[in-house]
Amino acid sequence: MRFKKGQSGNPRGRPVMSPEVREALRAGGEVAVRRMGDLLDDDAAWGPAGWLSPMEQIKLLAVAHERAFGRAVAVSLDQQFPGAGDRALASDQHRRLAALIPKH
């Protein structure tokens, strides 16, 4: 089946999850959080000689950080903030006004 332009491929949305499945996932989530905490506390897992590979160490830390502090927000480096672009203009206007003031 081909999708029509401008039409959702999933018009009915995500299927409703049964309360039993939702509860089972929550219970499993608590176990996952405890196991992640155990891994984070296991000093033998970390460092160059750790039993976790360097890639696994980085992934575990990234997931733990995301869960603790939320996902990072993308920031544009050319984002303009109020007043950020006006400084050069204000400085130029200040110089022109200063030149108009008579010197004694």
JOCOR-V416393 format. One record per helix or strand of 3 or more residues. SS is the DSSP state (H for helix, E for strand). FROM is the first residue (numbers start at 0). TO is the last residue. Records with the same first field share a line. If there is no record, write none. Layout:
# JOCOR-V416393
SS->FROM-TO, FROM-TO
This chain:
# JOCOR-V416393
H->18-40, 42-44, 53-68, 85-99
